[in-house]
Amino acid sequence: MTENNNYFARRNLAIDMLRALTMFTMIFVNDLWSVHDVPHWMEHAVVGEDFAGLSDFVFPCFLFAMGMSIPYAIESRYSKGLSGESTLAHILKRTFALLIMGVCTVNAGNLAPDIPYNAGGYYLMMVAGFILIWNKYPTDPGRKWLFNTLEVLGWAILLFLMFTCRHADGSVFRSSWWGILGLIGWAYLFCAMVYLLLRHNFGALLGVFIGLVVICVLNTPLREEFGGKPILDFPEGNFYGQALGIVHLGNGCLAALSMGGVMLSVVCSRMAGYSDNRRLGIGLASAAIMLVIALILHCFFIVSKLGETPCWIFYTLAISLTLYFTFTWLNSRGLSGWFAIIRPAGTATLTAYVLPYVAYGITYFTDWHMPDWFTHGIWGIVNCLCFSFIIILITGLLERIHIKLKI
């Protein structure tokens, strides 16, 4: 197989479909906290539990879809004649935006009562700042001064939150963890840099993916019957762990998930001339291989999102490959009309992700709650599904009036 550079010049609807379905599900599972009596298979596993529910596979599938987009974004820039230096600057700019947004989202909880806003005010100002800074403004030279002013206003809002935020435990605005967007940002930075440096060296890209999986296997605690400790059980503060910390790799799991997406896009570019049925067959066979690897690793490691275990990587790869190649085949057969319902979640994904914070902010201010009967069991699940559909509908409406986050 040889790489087809023209392949990346076309928009891949199957990636949009995968991203949209993942974001729709992410909004749904993120809202499950607001209802009760949810089936366990929909929930997150607790620390140390050998289990992964629906909620535990949404984030990794999104990382995979994000990784798939990296070759398209970088090759698109090169096809427009943009330099490697400008592409590097673009990668760093996108990473910075994701890190800032991620840290802002994690500081909304447990606010001190004596600051000039509550959680609702924080959420609304935060999203306003995001939109003012990173909105995809129309290309209009005559109004550029206005758009620049709005960006400055957005930064003023975020800086106000950063300097005034205080938590009930006395702590200030901080990165206790990076948030979902921040974790995506670090994985994106690593994988985008790798692809930028090795874009025409398939063997090296594959080597990086395998290396990340090996790091995950070596750094993740084994099952209790195998000692319950990582194979590389170095004392805390060792150089090896510190070196991984410099690039925020952790145990390599999240970057491996994104790198898997990068690899799939490169492989698909080399299969561009294959028939639809042949691509589907190869894709499903690959998913079956990932499942077998996951089952083998599951003998030695628990499956855990919080533990970022190796078998969690390969279960996710099996799911993502199945979904992507199924969507590709459906699209080739003209069977993608259903996608129109959730399309905004695939084309304005970041907007869809932050809009629930607006809804939660409004409920804090108004103290409005759903009727109790609509928050239990099957009706609670319907509640969350409706919420997800409404968020995506609003995302599409905002996109029509040129409100769309773009980094």
C-alpha positions in Angstrom: 0.0 0.0 0.0 1.2 3.5 -0.8 0.1 6.7 0.8 -2.4 8.8 -1.3 -1.7 12.5 -0.4 -4.9 13.6 -2.3 -6.9 11.4 0.0 -6.6 14.0 2.8 -7.9 16.8 0.6 -11.4 15.5 0.8 -13.6 15.8 3.9 -14.2 12.4 5.5 -17.8 12.2 6.5 -17.3 9.0 8.4 -15.0 10.9 10.9 -17.7 13.6 11.3 -20.2 10.8 12.0 -17.9 9.1 14.5 -17.2 12.5 16.2 -20.9 13.5 16.2 -22.1 10.2 17.7 -19.3 10.3 20.3 -20.1 13.9 21.3 -23.9 13.2 21.4 -23.1 10.3 23.8 -20.7 12.4 25.8 -23.3 15.1 26.4 -25.8 12.3 27.4 -23.5 10.5 29.9 -22.1 13.7 31.3 -25.8 14.6 32.2 -26.5 11.3 34.0 -25.3 12.9 37.3 -28.6 14.8 37.3 -30.8 11.7 37.4 -31.1 8.6 39.5 -31.5 4.8 39.2 -29.3 4.6 36.1 -28.3 1.1 35.0 -24.7 0.3 36.1 -23.6 -0.4 32.5 -24.2 3.2 31.6 -22.1 4.6 34.4 -18.5 5.2 35.1 -16.7 2.5 37.0 -15.2 3.4 40.4 -11.5 3.3 41.2 -10.2 -0.2 41.2 -13.3 -1.8 39.7 -12.8 -4.2 36.9 -15.5 -2.7 34.7 -16.0 -0.2 31.9 -19.5 1.1 31.3 -20.8 3.2 28.4 -19.6 6.3 30.1 -16.0 4.9 30.2 -15.8 4.4 26.5 -17.0 7.8 25.3 -13.9 9.9 26.1 -11.4 7.4 24.5 -13.5 7.1 21.4 -13.4 10.9 21.1 -9.6 10.8 21.5 -9.5 8.2 18.7 -11.6 10.4 16.4 -9.4 13.4 17.3 -6.4 11.5 16.3 -8.0 10.6 13.0 -8.4 14.3 12.2 -4.7 15.2 12.7 -3.4 14.0 9.3 -6.3 15.7 7.6 -5.6 19.0 9.4 -1.8 19.0 8.8 -2.0 17.8 5.2 -4.6 20.4 4.5 -2.2 23.1 5.7 0.6 21.8 3.5 -1.7 21.6 0.5 -2.4 25.3 0.9 1.3 26.1 0.8 1.6 26.8 4.5 5.0 26.2 6.1 6.0 23.6 8.7 6.8 26.5 11.1 3.3 28.0 10.8 1.8 24.5 11.3 3.9 24.1 14.4 2.6 27.4 15.7 -0.9 26.4 14.9 -0.5 23.1 16.9 0.9 25.0 19.9 -2.0 27.6 19.6 -4.6 24.9 19.6 -3.0 23.1 22.5 -2.9 26.3 24.5 -6.6 26.9 23.9 -7.5 23.4 25.0 -5.4 23.6 28.1 -6.9 27.0 29.1 -10.5 25.8 28.5 -9.8 22.5 30.4 -8.4 24.2 33.5 -11.3 26.8 33.5 -13.9 24.0 33.5 -12.3 22.2 36.5 -12.2 25.3 38.7 -16.0 25.7 38.7 -16.6 23.3 41.6 -16.6 23.9 45.3 -16.4 27.7 45.1 -16.0 29.8 48.2 -19.2 31.6 49.2 -17.6 35.0 49.6 -16.5 35.5 45.9 -18.7 37.8 43.7 -20.3 34.9 41.8 -21.6 31.4 42.3 -21.1 28.3 40.1 -23.8 29.5 37.7 -22.2 32.8 37.2 -18.8 31.2 36.7 -20.2 28.8 34.1 -21.9 31.6 32.1 -18.9 33.9 32.2 -16.5 31.1 31.3 -18.5 30.1 28.2 -18.9 33.7 27.2 -15.2 34.1 27.4 -14.6 31.0 25.3 -17.0 32.1 22.6 -15.6 35.7 22.5 -12.0 34.5 22.1 -12.3 31.4 20.0 -15.4 32.1 17.9 -15.0 31.6 14.2 -15.7 35.1 13.2 -16.7 36.0 9.5 -13.9 37.1 7.2 -14.7 40.8 7.0 -11.8 43.2 7.0 -14.1 46.1 7.7 -15.2 44.6 11.1 -11.8 43.1 12.1 -11.4 45.8 14.8 -14.8 44.7 16.3 -13.8 41.0 16.4 -10.4 41.9 17.9 -12.2 43.9 20.6 -14.5 41.0 21.3 -11.4 38.7 21.7 -9.9 41.1 24.2 -13.1 41.2 26.1 -13.2 37.5 26.2 -9.7 37.4 27.7 -10.7 40.0 30.2 -13.5 37.8 31.4 -11.3 34.7 31.7 -8.6 36.6 33.5 -11.2 38.0 35.9 -12.3 34.5 36.8 -8.7 33.3 37.2 -7.7 36.1 39.5 -10.9 36.1 41.6 -11.7 32.4 41.8 -11.4 31.0 45.3 -12.4 27.5 46.5 -14.1 26.6 49.8 -10.8 24.9 50.9 -8.9 28.2 50.6 -7.2 27.2 47.3 -7.1 29.5 44.3 -7.5 29.0 40.5 -5.3 26.0 39.8 -4.8 22.9 37.6 -5.8 20.2 40.1 -6.2 18.2 36.9 -6.4 19.3 33.3 -10.1 18.5 32.6 -11.3 16.6 29.6 -10.4 19.3 27.2 -6.9 19.6 28.8 -6.3 15.9 28.5 -7.3 16.1 24.9 -4.9 19.0 24.5 -1.9 17.1 25.8 -2.7 14.0 23.7 -3.2 16.3 20.6 0.1 18.0 21.1 2.0 14.8 21.3 0.4 13.1 18.4 0.3 16.2 16.2 4.0 16.8 16.8 4.8 13.1 16.0 2.8 13.3 12.8 4.4 16.6 11.8 7.9 15.1 12.2 7.2 11.6 10.8 4.3 12.1 8.3 5.8 10.1 5.5 7.5 7.4 7.6 4.8 4.9 8.3 7.1 2.5 10.1 8.2 5.2 12.5 4.5 6.2 13.2 3.7 2.6 13.9 6.7 2.4 16.1 5.5 5.3 18.2 2.1 3.7 18.6 3.6 0.4 19.7 6.0 2.3 22.0 3.1 4.0 23.7 1.3 0.7 24.2 4.5 -0.9 25.7 4.8 2.1 28.1 1.2 1.5 29.2 1.8 -2.2 29.7 5.0 -1.6 31.7 3.6 1.3 33.8 0.1 0.0 34.7 -0.5 -2.1 37.9 -1.1 -5.8 37.2 -4.0 -7.7 38.7 -3.8 -8.5 42.4 -3.1 -12.1 41.6 0.0 -11.0 39.7 1.3 -8.8 42.4 -0.9 -5.7 41.9 2.1 -3.5 40.9 3.5 -2.3 37.6 6.2 -4.3 35.8 8.4 -1.2 36.0 7.8 -0.5 39.7 10.3 2.4 40.2 10.2 4.5 43.4 8.3 7.7 43.1 10.3 10.6 41.7 12.4 8.5 39.4 13.9 9.9 36.2 11.8 7.7 33.9 8.5 8.9 35.4 9.7 12.5 35.4 10.7 12.2 31.7 7.2 11.0 30.8 5.8 13.8 32.9 7.6 16.5 30.9 5.5 15.7 27.8 2.4 14.8 30.0 2.3 11.2 28.7 1.3 9.6 32.0 1.4 5.9 31.3 1.0 6.5 27.5 -2.6 5.4 27.4 -4.4 8.5 26.2 -1.7 9.3 23.6 -1.9 5.7 22.4 -5.6 6.1 21.8 -5.1 9.2 19.7 -2.1 7.7 17.9 -4.4 4.8 17.0 -6.6 7.3 15.2 -3.6 8.8 13.4 -2.5 5.4 12.2 -6.0 4.5 10.9 -6.2 7.7 8.8 -2.8 6.9 7.3 -3.7 3.3 6.6 -7.0 4.4 5.0 -5.2 6.8 2.7 -3.3 3.8 1.5 -6.5 1.8 1.0 -8.2 4.6 -1.0 -8.4 2.4 -4.2 -9.9 -0.6 -2.4 -13.6 -1.5 -2.9 -16.1 -0.5 -0.2 -16.7 -4.1 0.8 -13.0 -4.9 1.0 -12.3 -1.9 3.3 -15.2 -2.9 5.5 -13.9 -6.5 5.7 -10.4 -5.3 6.6 -11.8 -2.9 9.1 -14.0 -5.4 10.9 -11.1 -8.0 10.8 -8.8 -5.4 12.4 -11.5 -4.7 15.1 -11.6 -8.4 15.8 -7.9 -8.5 16.3 -8.0 -5.5 18.7 -10.7 -7.4 20.6 -8.6 -10.5 20.9 -5.6 -8.4 22.1 -7.9 -6.7 24.6 -9.1 -10.1 26.0 -5.6 -11.3 26.3 -4.5 -8.2 28.2 -7.6 -8.4 30.3 -6.2 -11.6 31.8 -3.3 -9.6 33.3 -4.9 -6.1 33.8 -8.4 -4.9 34.9 -10.3 -2.8 32.4 -10.5 0.6 33.9 -10.8 4.2 32.5 -9.5 5.7 35.7 -6.6 3.3 35.7 -6.0 3.9 32.0 -5.2 0.2 31.5 -3.9 -1.5 28.4 -7.0 -3.6 27.7 -9.1 -0.4 27.9 -7.0 0.9 24.9 -7.8 -2.2 22.8 -11.4 -2.5 23.7 -11.8 1.2 22.6 -9.9 0.5 19.4 -12.2 -2.4 18.6 -15.3 -0.3 19.2 -13.9 2.7 17.2 -12.8 0.7 14.2 -16.1 -1.1 14.1 -18.0 2.2 14.2 -15.7 4.0 11.7 -15.7 1.3 9.0 -19.5 0.8 9.4 -20.1 4.5 8.9 -17.7 4.5 5.9 -19.7 1.6 4.3 -23.1 3.2 5.1 -21.9 6.5 3.6 -20.8 4.7 0.4 -24.2 3.2 0.1 -26.0 6.6 0.6 -27.3 5.4 4.0 -26.1 8.4 6.1 -29.3 10.5 6.1 -29.8 9.8 9.8 -26.6 11.7 10.5 -28.3 15.0 9.7 -30.0 14.9 13.1 -26.7 15.1 15.0 -24.5 16.6 12.3 -23.7 19.8 14.3 -22.0 17.7 17.0 -19.6 16.5 14.3 -18.9 19.9 12.7 -19.1 22.2 15.7 -18.0 19.7 18.3 -16.3 22.1 20.7 -19.4 24.3 20.8 -21.6 21.3 21.6 -19.2 20.4 24.4 -19.3 23.7 26.2 -23.0 24.5 25.8 -24.2 22.2 28.6 -22.3 24.5 31.0 -24.7 27.3 29.9 -27.6 25.1 30.8 -26.2 24.2 34.2 -25.3 27.9 34.8 -28.9 28.9 34.1 -30.3 26.2 36.5 -28.0 27.5 39.3 -29.4 31.0 38.8 -33.0 30.0 38.6 -32.9 27.0 40.9 -35.2 25.3 38.4 -35.3 21.5 38.4 -37.1 18.8 36.4 -40.1 17.1 38.0 -39.0 14.3 40.2 -40.7 11.6 38.1 -38.5 12.7 35.1 -35.3 12.1 37.0 -35.6 8.4 37.9 -35.1 5.2 35.9 -36.1 5.1 32.3 -37.6 8.6 32.4 -34.3 9.9 33.7 -32.5 8.3 30.8 -35.1 9.9 28.4 -34.4 13.2 30.2 -30.7 13.0 29.4 -31.3 11.9 25.8 -33.6 14.9 25.3 -31.0 17.2 26.8 -28.4 15.9 24.4 -30.6 16.4 21.4 -31.5 19.9 22.5 -27.9 20.9 23.0 -27.0 19.7 19.5 -30.1 21.5 18.0 -28.9 24.7 19.7 -25.4 24.1 18.4 -26.7 23.9 14.9 -28.8 27.1 15.3 -25.8 29.0 16.6 -23.6 27.7 13.8 -26.1 29.3 11.3 -25.6 32.7 13.0 -21.8 32.4 12.9 -21.3 31.3 16.6 -19.0 28.4 16.5 -15.9 27.6 18.5 -12.9 27.0 16.3 -9.3 26.6 17.5 
